[in-house]
């Protein structure tokens, strides 16, 4: 089955969706951009239960490919996070349909270039890209993102990404994820009545005993002892620059 003859840009502003991309089914969370090329299969779905919101634009033109190539938006999907400027600009595009044809076409073309340029700027500014990676990790509640996924967000090789990440945060991606999980565990132990098994499951652990071992390795005490003590929660802070 062939897709449409134009380009399609989809931005997930809330919830999540499932997309068939590069012969693979991927579940994408809010903050992701997908750009389908002409004649590419456009297979995706949003489940009403996820309460998702998304915006889409179809566009074409002889310069479209060169524009996307110049802005380094030929592959994807891309994670850009919460980006109100995108949604505001798309709403301006929708409102432009009430004006005369020539002005409408000019506004549509101009606003489309603004959207694509802002996406590219957000993705390809190195410090911004790493901030988006940290945001993606923090939103990845089940810890499903791999180093390759995160490297792709920055347009880097996996090896180069790990080095840059450690320079930026002071720790490897694995260590950062583990510390973030432990911070969430501390918060749940301090501020909820969930038992250890429930907290373990909430954080994506299949074995609560393994969770307890990881927690003790990182904090020096078991989850139970931590809950019964007055040990303050710690917080991860960004360190250094790229």
N, C-alpha and C positions, 0 to 999 in steps of 0.2 A: 504494500500500500504506500503510495507516494503522498507526501505532505503538500501543503499549499505552495503556490508559486512566489510568495513573498516572505519576508522575514517576520518573526514574531518574538517580541520581548515580553517576558512575564516576570513580575516582581511580587514576591510573597510578603505581604506586610504583616500578616498575623497567621498563626496556626501553622499548617504544614500541607504539603502535597506530595504526590507520588508521580515521578517522571521517568519515562523510558528514554534514556540518553546513552548514545554509543553502545547500543545493544544491551544495556543493563538497566534494571529498574532501580531507581534511587529515591529515597525519601528525603525531601528537602524541607528544612525548617524555615520559619520567617526570617527575612533578611537576605534570602537568596534570589539571584537573578538567573533566568534561563533565556538564552537567545537561540531560537530555532532558525536554521538557514532555509532558503527556498528548496522545496522538494524533499526536505528532511521529514521523516515521520514525526508528527506532533502528537505524541501519545502521553497523556497525563490525566490525573484525576484529583479532585478535592473531595474529602468526605465531610458531609454536613456536621457530623459529630465533632470534628476538629475545630469548628467555628473559625474557619479560615477566611482571610480577606486577601485578595490579590488584584493586581492591575495588569492589563496587557495592552500592547500596541502592535498592530500590523503595519509594516512599512515596506516600501520597495523603491526602486530608482537606480539609475545607472551608476551612481557614485556610492551606493550603500556598502558594497563590498570593500572598496578602498577606504571608506570612512571607518568601518569596523576594524579593518586591518591596521590602519594608522593608529587607532586607539587601543590596539591590542585586546580586542574583544571577539576574537575569532573562535575561541574555545569556551569552555565553561562546564558546569554552572559556576557562578561566582557568588561569594558571600560578601555583601556590602553592609549588613547590619541594618539598624533602624536609621532610615534616611528620609526624613520628611520632605526634603527638597524634591525628591523623585515623585512622591505622591502629589505634592502641590503642583508640580509642573504638568503631570498627567491630567490632573483636574482642569488645568488651564487649557490643555488640548481639547478636552471634552467640551468646555464652554465655548471654544472657538467655532463650533459648528453653527452658532446662531448668527454669524456675520457673513458678509459677502464672500464669494468664492475666491477671488484673488487674495484678499487679506487673510482668509482662512488658510489657504495653501502656504502662504508665507509664514504665518504663525506656527502651523503644524511642522514645517521643515525646521524653523528656528528652534522651537522647543524640543524637537527630537534631538537635534545636535547638542543642545544644552544637557539633556538627560544622559546621552551617551558619553559626553565629555566629562560630566560629573562622576559617572560610574567609573570611567577610566582613571580619573584623578584620584578617586578614593581607593581604587585597587592598587595603583602602581606607585603611589607615594610610599616609600619604604616604611617610615615610622607609622603611617596610617594603616598600612597592611598588617603590621604586627599587632597594632591595637585591635584590628578586626579579628585577628586570630585569637587573641585573648578573650574577646567577646564571644567568639564561637565556642571556645572551650568552656566558658562559664555557662553557656546556654545548652551545652551537650550533657544533659542530665544523666544519660545512660552510658556516657563515655564511649561513644561509637566512632568518633573521628580518629582516623589514623594519622601518623606523621605525614604520609603521602598526601592525604586530604588537606592537611594544614599547609603543607608546602605548596600545593597547587593554588591555594588562595593567594599566596605571595608571588607566584610565578617563579619559584625557586626549585632547585633539585632538593631531594630529601636531606642529603648530607649538608648542603649549604644552609638549608632552613634550620636544622638542628643547631648548627654553630651560631647563626644569627639569633635564634631564640634564646640560647644560653647567654649570649652577650647582652641581650635586652632585659632578661629577667633574673639572670644569675643562677639559673637552673635549667636542666634539660626539660623537654616537653613532658616526659613521663613523670619526672619529679614534681613539676608544676601541677600536673593533673592530680597526682596523689595528694599533694598538699591541699589542693582545692577541695577534694573529696573529704579529707579529714576535717577541714574547716567547716564544711557543710554538716559533717557528722557531729562535730562539737556543738554547732548551733542547735541541731535536733536534740542532742542530749541535754543541752541547757534549757531549752525552751519548749519542749514537747514531752508528752508522756508516752511516746512510742517506745516499745521494748526494743532490745538490741536486734532481734531478728527482723522486726519491721523497719528499723533504720537501715539495716544492711540491705534489705530488699529495695527500699526507696532509692538507695545510692547505686543500685545496679549489681550488687554482689549476689551470687547464687548460693554462697556458703557463708553463714554468719560467723563461723569459727575463723574462716580466712579473713573476714573483715576485722574481727577482733585482733588477729595477729598483726595485720597491717596497721591498725590504729595504735597498738602498743608500740610497734616499731617506730612510728613517727612521733609519738607523744611521750613514750616512756611509761605509760600506765594503760590499763585495760579500759574499755568503754564504761564498764560498771564502776570502776574506781573513779574515773573521771567524773561521772555523773554524781557520785556521792561526795565529790570534793568541791572546792571553790576555785579550781584552776581556770583562769580566764581564757577565752577563745583567742586564737591568734588570727591575723589577717595577712593575706598575700599582698604585697605591694610591688609595683613595677619598679625595676632598678635599671639604671643605665640607659644608653641610647644606642641605636644602630649607627 
